[in-house]
């Protein structure tokens, strides 16, 4: 099991150190719903690398400029929301990967190389092999196109966004049978194509259940959820 958590509002480097101390494998910096700008998240990415855990960014869309600069800053994976088709996946991979798989422009002496000069061939080989491509499955069309999406070379993870998926399917909650059935289809597609699957939840019991079913990337809560739950638990214990 690989664990991660969403960072949406916390901007202090100390927060990264606390998550590393807690034992998380990765931090997903959320530029879709979070408040981060590029300089802010670049600094946090650097701190995350120094802490020995994996910095991943959720970008708001498929804009090349955002993806390339975040990767140059040192992000080791990109999660892309609202992907519905294999053509969108191909576009994402073109932006994320260097030639020959993609068309990302190269920059050395950046956060991605820990500010070392790296020969071009070494840079391309390492980054193309090590940069994670995480596709979010959040809509009904994506469920219909799972095999096409999962079969695109270079896809590492299919990660379900259960809240958006519930909305897209007209379900009243993320635990509704129609959502569970769709998520089961994601697990099955990942197994057919050798692609890791995962999901996001704030309840560890839910995540354990999906791990039992075959998901391996568990995105656990967020900075705001941790603060909310911790504050409520403290007051409940006091009163």
N, C-alpha and C positions, 0 to 999 in steps of 0.2 A: 504494500500500500504506500502510495506517495501522498503526503499531506500538504495542504496549502491553506491560505486564508486571504480574504480580500482586505486591502487597505484602501479606504475611501476618503478619509478626512484627517487622519493623524499625520502630522508633518515632522515630528521630532525624531531624530536619529535614534533616540532612546527606545522608541517603540519597536524599531527593527531589532535592536539588541534583545529586548524582552521576548519577542517572538522566536528569535534564535535560541535563547535560553530555554524557552518552553519546549523546543524540539521540533518546530515546524521545518519541513523540507523546503518550502518555497513561500514567497509572498507575491500575491497578484495585485499590482498597483492598478487601480481602476480609473481609467481616463474616460470611460463612458458615463458613469454616474458619479464619480468622485470629483473633488475640487482641485485636483492637481494641475499645475502647468508644467511645461517641459523642464525648465531649470530645477524646479522643486523635485520632480520625480527623478531627474538625473542624479541629484545628490543622494536621494534615498536608494536608488539602484546601486550606487557606489558603496554605500554603507552595507547594503545587503550582501554584496559580493565579499566584502571584507569580513562579514560575519560567517561566511562559509555556507550560505544557503542560496537558493536559486531565485533571482528576481525575474518575474514575468509581468508583462503589461497587458491589460485589456484595453485595446484601442477602441475609439467610438465607431470607426468605419474603416474602409479600405484605402484611405488616402496614403499614397506612397511616402510623402514627406514626413508624416508623423511616424510611420512604421520605421523608416530608415534611421531617423534621428534617435528614436528610442533604442533601437538595436545598437547604433553607434555608441550610445551612452552606456551600454553594458547589459541591457535586458537580454536574458538568455532564452526567452520564449515570448511568443505573441499569441494572445487569445483574441479571436475575432468574433464579435456577436452578429446575430441576425443573418447567418449564412443559410441559404436555401438551396443552392445549386452547385453542381460540380464546376461550372464556369466561374463562379465566385471564388471557389477554393483555388482554382488555377491562378486567378488574379492575385489572391493573397500570397501564394507561394512565389509568384514572380517578384513580388515586392520584398519578400523575406529572404529569399535565397540568392546567392551569387550565381553567376554563370558557371556551368551551362544550364543549371536547373531554373535559375531565375535571372533577373536583370538588375538586381540591387547594385548600386554604386559602392565602390570600396573606399574605406578610409582607415588608415592606420594611426597609431598613437592616439587612440581614443579609449573611452572607458571599456569598450568591448575587448581591447587587448591589454587592459590594465596599464595603459599608457606606455607599452613597449612597442618598438618598431618590429613589425612582423613581415616576413617575405610574402609576396602576394599569393603564391601557391599554397603556402602553409595557412594563411588567413582564410582563403576560400575553402580549403578542405576542412579545417576545424569548424568554421562557422556553419557551413552547409550540413555537417554531420551532427553538430551539437545544439543548434537552435531549434527549439520546440515550436511546432505549428499546432495550435489548439483551436479547433473549430467548435463554436457554440451551436448547439441544436436547440432551437427555441420556438420553432413555428411548424405548423402542419405541413407546409410544403417541404421543409427539411426532412420530416419523418417520411414523406413519400419518396424522397430522393436519397435515402440513407445509403443504399448500395453504391450509387454513383458518387456520392460525396466521399465515402470511406475508401473507395478504390483509387482515388487520385494519389499518385506517388508523392510522398512527402508529408502526408497527414499523419501526425503522431497521436493526437487525442481527439475524441469526440466528447465534449463536455456539455451535459444537459443543463440548460437554465430552466429549472422547474417552474418558477413563478411565471415567466413569460410564456412558457409552454402551456401552463394551465389556462392563461388568458386566451391564447391562440386557439385552444381546443374547446373553449367555452365551459371549462370545468370550474366548480366552486372552490377547489383547493388543490394544492400540489399533491395531495394523497388520494385524490379521486381515482377510481379504477381506470378511467380513460387516460389519465396522465401516466399511471403505472404501466399500462399496456404499451403506451408509446415509448416509455423509457426502456421497457423490456426489449422493444424492437431495436433500440440503440445498442444495447448490450449485445444482442444477437448479430447485428451488422458488424460491430467491432470484432467479434470473435470470428466471423466469416472472413474478414479482410486483414486480420492481424493488427488491428488498431486498438490502442488503449481507450477505455471509456471511463467517464467519471461524472460527478454531479456536485452540486453545491447545496448545503443545508446548514442550519444552525443547531440542529438536534443530532448528536452523535449516534443515537439509536438508529435514525434514518440512514445515516451514512454507513453504519455497520451492516444494515440490511442490504444495501446496494453492493457493498463489498462482497457479501456472501453470494450475491447473484452474479458477480463477475466484474464489477467496476473496480478500478484500481487507483484512480486519481480522485481524492476526496478533498473538496474545497470546503473548509470548516469555518462558518461564521464570517465575521468582519470586525474591524476595529470598533464600529458603533455598536454592534451586537455585544461584543465583549464588555464594553463600558456599560451598556444598558443592563445586561444580566448581572454584572458584578455589583453595580450600584443597587439594584433591586434586592439582590441576595444579602448585601451588607445591611440594608435597612430592615429587611424582613427578620434577620437575625437579631438586630438591635431591639425591634419592637415586639 
